Amino acid sequence: MILVINTGSSSIKMALIEMPSGRMLAEGMAERLGEAEALLAWKADSGLLGSKLPGADHHSAMQHMLATLFAQVDRKGIRAVGHRVVHGGERFVAPTLLDAVAIAEIDAISHLAPLHNPANLIGIRAAMDALSEVPHIAVFDTAFHHTMPKHTSLYAVPYSWYSDYGVRRYGFHGTSHHFVATEAVRILGRDPTDCRLLTAHLGNGCSVAAVRNGLSVDTSMGLTPLEGLVMGTRSGDVDPGLHDFIARQSGMSLSEITEVLNRESGLLGISGLSNDMRTLLEAAEDGNGQAALAVDIFCYRLAKVVAGLAVALDRVDAIVFTGGIGEHAAEVRSATVRHLGLLGAELDEARNREHGRHSEGHIGTPGSLPLLVVATHEETMIARYAFELVAGMKVHA
């Protein structure tokens, strides 16, 4: 059994996975940590378990979660713990066994992801205190993209910004892109060493990756997760001069503007209603013009980035949709594919409406460039990485 832990700023997600089968044994989540309304919920074979954790911090929530889990499962069966870490910089390009040195190095690059890495480290330290008898492995969101060549990963800014400060395009959602690319190769029956894919991870955060022969060669996110597509609350690409313009017009500080671009923009900012695509699709259907506009902008920008990233591949063998929106929003896939006729993409609307469930993920017409819906499971991929590492097997990039 591999225990997978994903620690956010106010939540902890856990999954207990049997390997190598990948069978999910239990899933748990503690949320609203630090608040009076903090909650813990576990889903296991024995049913649903929940409790209130008023005011719990990460350490106490971790203890409660593990105690609840170990009341159902023998802890001696856990072979390793896999931790999601958002940013690995240029130092961490593969799953890494955690020790004091590795933790210090992750801490040292926290300035690259100040909203994420410190929270990830809190979870790592708490879990290592509670489960000190097993190896702990860090799996980095950025690692899958370390194979991007410099002509796709560097910005056209002074080179010293890269050499001195590490300014470059790192990319994110790597674990998801890797998982669905592997699944797509299997579904297509392709040789994994000869397959070119465009994978679109669409949730509250969104990114597209160009994957050639199992390796990421370009992606839409950059130095931070703010670059690229329109997202739930993130703006995606904007004119770099926007910061100076808005600062002069509004008197806002640089950090205040960045906060707005991260938390008050995207679907939420355009619609003025919600960052949830389901809410916007319903509102658009009811005649809400701004909700409809938000969806239109989202789909157009998505198609534009997908088509642009095709340049990184000498051909495209399939476009893959994943994530909460990618897997469940048929309207978004339909509107996006309508912009992609130049790639030979044509949607089968019946298959699309059922999300490819009865056609092994396929939602394109017989003559179309293959279009797939593949459910992502980052926890399974993290468990796979951890299992291979502790079993002494090669972990593929």
Backbone torsions as a table, in degrees:
resi	resn	phi	psi	omega
1	MET	NA	138.5	175.6
2	ILE	-116.8	128.4	175.1
3	LEU	-95.6	124.1	-179.9
4	VAL	-107.3	131.6	-177.4
5	ILE	-126.7	131.8	178.1
6	ASN	-127.8	106.2	-176.2
7	THR	-102.4	123.0	174.8
8	GLY	-104.3	-174.5	-176.9
9	SER	-67.4	-28.1	-179.2
10	SER	-136.5	19.3	-177.8
11	SER	-152.0	160.1	171.5
12	ILE	-134.6	125.9	173.9
13	LYS	-109.8	140.8	177.4
14	MET	-132.3	152.1	172.9
15	ALA	-146.3	132.6	175.5
16	LEU	-105.0	119.2	-170.8
17	ILE	-126.1	132.0	175.5
18	GLU	-81.6	130.4	178.9
19	MET	-122.1	147.0	10.9
20	PRO	-90.3	5.9	-175.9
21	SER	-68.1	-27.3	-176.6
22	GLY	79.7	12.0	-178.1
23	ARG	-71.1	129.3	178.9
24	MET	-78.4	121.3	-179.4
25	LEU	-96.1	-34.6	-179.4
26	ALA	-163.3	149.4	176.2
27	GLU	-134.2	136.6	-180.0
28	GLY	-140.0	157.5	178.1
29	MET	-149.8	132.9	169.0
30	ALA	-112.4	128.0	-176.5
31	GLU	-133.5	167.0	-177.6
32	ARG	58.6	36.8	-179.2
33	LEU	-61.3	141.8	-177.3
34	GLY	86.5	-5.1	-179.6
35	GLU	-110.5	161.7	178.9
36	ALA	-65.3	-24.4	-176.8
37	GLU	-92.9	14.1	-178.2
38	ALA	-56.3	136.5	-175.9
39	LEU	-131.6	152.1	174.4
40	LEU	-126.0	133.8	177.4
41	ALA	-139.9	135.1	176.0
42	TRP	-123.3	138.9	173.6
43	LYS	-118.7	118.1	-178.5
44	ALA	-139.9	179.1	-179.8
45	ASP	-58.3	-30.2	-178.4
46	SER	-78.8	-5.7	178.9
47	GLY	120.6	-161.8	-178.9
48	LEU	-95.8	134.3	177.1
49	LEU	-126.0	134.4	-178.9
50	GLY	-147.2	157.0	176.5
51	SER	-160.0	159.9	175.9
52	LYS	-91.2	142.4	-179.9
53	LEU	-130.0	61.8	-173.5
54	PRO	-56.4	123.1	176.5
55	GLY	76.0	6.7	-175.4
56	ALA	-65.1	138.0	172.8
57	ASP	-93.8	-176.8	-175.6
58	HIS	-61.8	-41.6	-177.0
59	HIS	-65.7	-46.7	-179.1
60	SER	-69.2	-36.3	177.3
61	ALA	-64.5	-40.3	178.1
62	MET	-60.6	-42.8	179.9
63	GLN	-64.1	-43.0	178.6
64	HIS	-63.5	-43.2	-179.0
65	MET	-62.7	-45.6	-178.7
66	LEU	-68.6	-38.9	178.4
67	ALA	-62.2	-41.1	177.9
68	THR	-64.8	-41.6	179.4
69	LEU	-65.3	-45.7	-175.0
70	PHE	-72.4	-13.8	172.5
71	ALA	-73.2	-18.4	-179.4
72	GLN	-107.1	-27.1	-171.5
73	VAL	-132.7	140.2	177.6
74	ASP	-71.5	117.9	-177.4
75	ARG	-62.5	-22.2	-179.8
76	LYS	-65.8	-17.8	179.3
77	GLY	-81.5	-8.6	-179.1
78	ILE	-80.2	121.4	-175.9
79	ARG	-89.6	-31.0	-177.7
80	ALA	-164.0	165.2	174.8
81	VAL	-120.3	126.5	176.7
82	GLY	-105.0	129.8	-177.4
83	HIS	-113.7	132.0	171.1
84	ARG	-78.4	129.1	172.2
85	VAL	-126.1	130.4	-172.2
86	VAL	-68.9	-49.8	-171.4
87	HIS	-121.0	124.5	176.3
88	GLY	-107.8	-0.4	-178.2
89	GLY	57.0	-149.8	175.6
90	GLU	-92.0	-7.6	-177.7
91	ARG	-77.4	-41.0	-173.0
92	PHE	-110.3	106.9	-176.1
93	VAL	-118.9	11.7	179.6
94	ALA	-158.5	161.9	173.7
95	PRO	-53.1	138.4	-169.3
96	THR	-131.7	130.7	174.3
97	LEU	-67.6	127.9	-174.8
98	LEU	-87.0	131.8	170.2
99	ASP	-143.6	-174.5	-176.2
100	ALA	-60.1	-37.3	-179.1
101	VAL	-68.0	-47.0	-179.4
102	ALA	-62.5	-41.1	179.8
103	ILE	-63.3	-41.4	178.3
104	ALA	-64.0	-37.5	179.6
105	GLU	-70.7	-36.9	174.6
106	ILE	-63.5	-42.2	178.0
107	ASP	-61.1	-38.1	-176.4
108	ALA	-67.8	-21.6	178.7
109	ILE	-105.9	15.8	-179.0
110	SER	-63.7	-21.5	178.0
111	HIS	-64.4	-18.9	177.8
112	LEU	-76.9	-22.7	178.5
113	ALA	-145.3	69.0	-173.0
114	PRO	-66.0	-19.3	178.8
115	LEU	-88.1	-14.4	-170.7
116	HIS	-118.6	-55.5	-173.7
117	ASN	-58.9	-41.9	177.8
118	PRO	-58.8	-39.4	177.1
119	ALA	-66.2	-42.3	176.7
120	ASN	-57.3	-40.8	-179.2
121	LEU	-67.5	-34.9	176.5
122	ILE	-59.5	-45.7	179.2
123	GLY	-65.0	-40.1	178.8
124	ILE	-60.9	-48.5	-177.6
125	ARG	-65.1	-41.5	179.6
126	ALA	-64.6	-42.2	-179.4
127	ALA	-69.5	-37.4	179.5
128	MET	-67.9	-31.6	174.7
129	ASP	-66.9	-40.7	-175.5
130	ALA	-80.7	-29.2	-177.5
131	LEU	-129.2	62.7	-174.5
132	SER	-75.5	-12.8	-173.8
133	GLU	-85.5	-6.7	-177.7
134	VAL	-122.0	157.7	176.9
135	PRO	-69.8	145.6	176.7
136	HIS	-116.3	132.4	-175.6
137	ILE	-123.0	131.9	175.4
138	ALA	-93.9	133.6	176.1
139	VAL	-119.9	124.6	-168.8
140	PHE	-103.0	133.4	177.8
141	ASP	-58.9	-31.6	-175.7
142	THR	-83.8	-17.0	-168.1
143	ALA	-62.1	-39.7	-177.7
144	PHE	-60.0	-26.8	-176.5
145	HIS	-90.7	4.5	-177.2
146	HIS	-67.6	-13.1	179.6
147	THR	-83.8	-1.1	176.7
148	MET	-62.6	132.8	177.0
149	PRO	-71.3	164.1	-175.8
150	LYS	-63.6	-29.0	-178.0
151	HIS	-71.6	-15.0	174.1
152	THR	-104.9	-18.8	-174.2
153	SER	-99.0	-15.9	-177.5
154	LEU	-99.4	147.1	173.7
155	TYR	-88.5	157.2	177.2
156	ALA	-86.1	63.7	177.4
157	VAL	-125.5	170.8	178.9
158	PRO	-49.4	130.5	-175.4
159	TYR	-59.1	-28.2	179.9
160	SER	-63.4	-24.5	176.4
161	TRP	-65.3	-33.0	175.6
162	TYR	-75.9	-50.2	-175.1
163	SER	-69.1	-33.5	-176.9
164	ASP	-92.3	-34.9	-171.7
165	TYR	-119.8	-4.6	179.7
166	GLY	76.4	21.5	179.9
167	VAL	-74.3	115.1	179.0
168	ARG	-166.3	175.8	176.4
169	ARG	-90.3	117.9	-178.5
170	TYR	-98.7	-37.1	-176.2
171	GLY	78.7	156.1	-178.5
172	PHE	-141.0	-175.3	-177.2
173	HIS	59.4	23.1	-173.5
174	GLY	-60.7	-37.4	-179.3
175	THR	-63.9	-40.5	178.2
176	SER	-67.2	-47.1	179.8
177	HIS	-59.4	-41.1	179.9
178	HIS	-64.5	-44.7	-178.0
179	PHE	-61.9	-51.1	-175.2
180	VAL	-72.1	-29.6	175.4
181	ALA	-64.6	-41.8	177.7
182	THR	-62.9	-42.9	178.7
183	GLU	-65.6	-39.6	-179.4
184	ALA	-63.9	-41.5	177.4
185	VAL	-58.8	-42.4	178.7
186	ARG	-63.7	-46.6	-178.8
187	ILE	-62.1	-40.6	-177.9
188	LEU	-76.3	-15.2	-176.9
189	GLY	68.4	31.8	-176.9
190	ARG	-93.4	160.8	170.0
191	ASP	-73.3	120.6	-177.8
192	PRO	-61.5	-18.3	177.8
193	THR	-90.4	4.3	179.6
194	ASP	-148.3	67.6	-178.8
195	CYS	-150.9	129.9	-178.3
196	ARG	-115.8	122.3	-174.0
197	LEU	-129.3	148.8	167.7
198	LEU	-114.0	113.8	-176.8
199	THR	-108.0	129.3	-177.6
200	ALA	-115.8	108.0	176.3
201	HIS	-92.5	111.7	-172.4
202	LEU	-123.9	108.0	175.1
203	GLY	-142.0	-142.9	172.2
204	ASN	-66.9	-33.5	166.9
205	GLY	-104.4	144.6	-174.2
206	CYS	-136.0	142.0	172.1
207	SER	-157.0	157.0	175.6
208	VAL	-119.4	143.7	176.1
209	ALA	-128.6	143.2	170.6
210	ALA	-97.2	117.2	-173.9
211	VAL	-117.3	115.0	179.5
212	ARG	-110.8	116.9	177.2
213	ASN	54.9	40.5	177.1
214	GLY	85.1	-0.6	-177.7
215	LEU	-117.2	139.1	175.7
216	SER	-74.8	128.0	178.5
217	VAL	-115.5	-11.6	173.8
218	ASP	-169.0	157.9	179.2
219	THR	-156.1	166.5	-172.6
220	SER	-87.4	-29.5	177.2
221	MET	-79.5	160.4	-171.7
222	GLY	-128.0	-124.9	177.2
223	LEU	-59.6	-38.4	178.1
224	THR	-129.2	169.0	177.3
225	PRO	-73.2	5.6	-178.9
226	LEU	-81.8	-23.3	-177.5
227	GLU	-75.3	150.1	169.5
228	GLY	107.0	-126.4	-171.9
229	LEU	-70.9	159.5	165.3
230	VAL	-66.5	135.9	-177.5
231	MET	-127.8	-170.0	-177.4
232	GLY	-57.9	-54.9	178.9
233	THR	-124.2	-1.6	-179.8
234	ARG	-98.8	144.1	-176.4
235	SER	-72.3	-28.9	-166.3
236	GLY	71.5	-156.8	-174.7
237	ASP	-59.5	131.9	170.7
238	VAL	-136.8	164.4	174.1
239	ASP	-60.3	127.4	178.2
240	PRO	-57.1	-23.6	178.1
241	GLY	-74.9	-7.5	-179.4
242	LEU	-59.3	-40.7	-177.9
243	HIS	-58.1	-49.1	-178.8
244	ASP	-65.3	-41.0	-179.2
245	PHE	-61.5	-50.5	-178.3
246	ILE	-67.2	-35.5	177.8
247	ALA	-61.0	-42.5	-179.1
248	ARG	-71.2	-36.7	-177.1
249	GLN	-76.9	-37.3	-171.2
250	SER	-108.0	-19.8	-175.0
251	GLY	82.1	5.4	178.7
252	MET	-71.1	151.7	176.7
253	SER	-80.9	166.4	178.0
254	LEU	-57.9	-44.5	-178.6
255	SER	-67.1	-35.7	178.5
256	GLU	-65.8	-41.5	178.7
257	ILE	-65.1	-43.1	178.4
258	THR	-61.7	-38.7	177.7
259	GLU	-62.3	-42.1	178.6
260	VAL	-64.3	-42.3	-179.9
261	LEU	-65.4	-28.3	179.6
262	ASN	-86.1	-37.1	-167.1
263	ARG	-119.1	-13.4	-176.0
264	GLU	-128.3	17.5	-175.6
265	SER	-116.5	-150.8	178.5
266	GLY	60.0	-143.8	-179.6
267	LEU	-58.0	-40.9	179.5
268	LEU	-63.4	-46.0	-177.1
269	GLY	-65.4	-42.7	-178.4
270	ILE	-69.8	-46.1	-174.6
271	SER	-77.5	-29.3	-172.6
272	GLY	66.9	14.1	-173.0
273	LEU	-123.0	-53.1	-172.4
274	SER	-163.7	156.7	171.3
275	ASN	-95.8	-0.4	-176.1
276	ASP	-92.5	119.6	-177.3
277	MET	-60.4	-35.3	179.5
278	ARG	-61.0	-44.3	179.1
279	THR	-62.7	-41.5	-177.7
280	LEU	-69.5	-38.2	178.5
281	LEU	-64.7	-39.8	177.5
282	GLU	-66.0	-42.9	-179.5
283	ALA	-66.2	-39.7	178.3
284	ALA	-62.6	-40.2	178.1
285	GLU	-62.2	-30.0	179.9
286	ASP	-87.6	2.6	175.0
287	GLY	100.6	9.1	178.0
288	ASN	-74.3	110.9	-174.5
289	GLY	-66.6	-40.2	-179.3
290	GLN	-70.0	-35.3	175.3
291	ALA	-63.1	-43.6	178.3
292	ALA	-62.7	-39.8	178.8
293	LEU	-63.7	-42.3	179.1
294	ALA	-59.8	-43.1	179.0
295	VAL	-65.6	-42.3	179.9
296	ASP	-61.9	-44.9	179.4
297	ILE	-63.7	-43.9	179.0
298	PHE	-56.1	-49.8	-175.3
299	CYS	-69.6	-40.1	179.1
300	TYR	-64.2	-46.3	-179.2
301	ARG	-64.9	-36.6	177.2
302	LEU	-62.0	-48.7	179.6
303	ALA	-61.6	-39.7	-179.8
304	LYS	-62.1	-41.9	179.8
305	VAL	-71.8	-42.0	177.4
306	VAL	-57.4	-48.5	-179.9
307	ALA	-63.5	-39.7	-179.7
308	GLY	-65.4	-39.5	-178.9
309	LEU	-72.6	-14.6	173.9
310	ALA	-60.8	-23.1	178.5
311	VAL	-61.3	-28.7	-178.7
312	ALA	-74.8	-9.8	-178.5
313	LEU	-117.6	146.6	178.5
314	ASP	-81.9	-7.3	170.6
315	ARG	-163.1	166.3	176.1
316	VAL	-120.0	122.0	-179.5
317	ASP	-94.5	-20.2	176.9
318	ALA	-173.0	153.5	168.6
319	ILE	-110.8	131.3	-173.8
320	VAL	-119.2	127.5	176.9
321	PHE	-104.6	135.5	178.6
322	THR	-150.8	179.9	-176.2
323	GLY	84.6	171.4	-175.3
324	GLY	-55.0	-46.0	177.8
325	ILE	-75.1	-46.0	-177.1
326	GLY	-60.5	-33.2	-177.7
327	GLU	-87.1	-25.9	-168.1
328	HIS	-122.1	-14.2	-176.2
329	ALA	-98.9	88.6	-179.1
330	ALA	-61.3	-35.6	-179.1
331	GLU	-64.1	-37.6	179.6
332	VAL	-68.2	-43.9	178.2
333	ARG	-62.2	-42.1	-178.7
334	SER	-62.7	-47.9	-179.0
335	ALA	-65.2	-34.6	180.0
336	THR	-70.3	-47.0	-176.9
337	VAL	-64.9	-28.1	177.4
338	ARG	-60.1	-24.8	178.0
339	HIS	-86.9	-4.6	-169.8
340	LEU	-112.7	25.5	176.7
341	GLY	-60.3	-29.6	-179.8
342	LEU	-64.2	-20.0	176.3
343	LEU	-93.2	2.7	-178.5
344	GLY	81.0	23.3	-178.6
345	ALA	-92.2	128.3	177.3
346	GLU	-141.7	126.0	-173.3
347	LEU	-87.0	139.8	167.2
348	ASP	-91.7	106.2	-170.9
349	GLU	-62.9	-34.1	178.6
350	ALA	-65.7	-47.2	177.2
351	ARG	-63.4	-38.0	-178.8
352	ASN	-64.5	-42.0	-179.1
353	ARG	-62.4	-30.7	178.2
354	GLU	-95.9	11.9	174.9
355	HIS	59.7	28.2	177.7
356	GLY	71.0	14.5	-173.8
357	ARG	-64.6	-30.8	-177.0
358	HIS	-105.8	14.5	-179.6
359	SER	-137.9	32.7	-179.3
360	GLU	48.6	42.6	175.2
361	GLY	90.8	-14.6	-176.7
362	HIS	-72.3	131.5	177.3
363	ILE	-128.2	6.4	178.2
364	GLY	-94.0	164.4	174.3
365	THR	-72.8	164.5	-179.9
366	PRO	-55.8	-33.0	-177.9
367	GLY	-93.3	1.7	-176.0
368	SER	-81.5	155.8	160.0
369	LEU	-51.3	132.3	-178.8
370	PRO	-54.5	129.7	176.6
371	LEU	-120.6	126.5	-174.2
372	LEU	-126.0	146.3	164.7
373	VAL	-109.4	119.8	-179.4
374	VAL	-126.7	122.2	178.4
375	ALA	-68.9	127.0	178.2
376	THR	-83.1	153.9	173.4
377	HIS	-149.8	84.9	-176.9
378	GLU	-62.3	-34.4	-179.8
379	GLU	-62.0	-40.5	178.3
380	THR	-64.3	-39.7	179.8
381	MET	-67.0	-40.7	177.7
382	ILE	-63.3	-42.2	177.1
383	ALA	-61.3	-39.3	179.3
384	ARG	-63.8	-45.9	176.7
385	TYR	-57.3	-49.0	-176.7
386	ALA	-64.0	-42.8	179.9
387	PHE	-60.6	-46.7	-179.0
388	GLU	-64.3	-37.5	-178.4
389	LEU	-67.7	-47.8	-177.6
390	VAL	-73.5	-23.4	177.7
391	ALA	-82.8	-2.4	178.2
392	GLY	78.9	16.6	178.3
393	MET	-90.1	159.3	177.5
394	LYS	-70.4	133.2	173.8
395	VAL	-96.9	116.5	-174.9
396	HIS	-76.1	140.5	177.9
397	ALA	-72.8	NA	NA
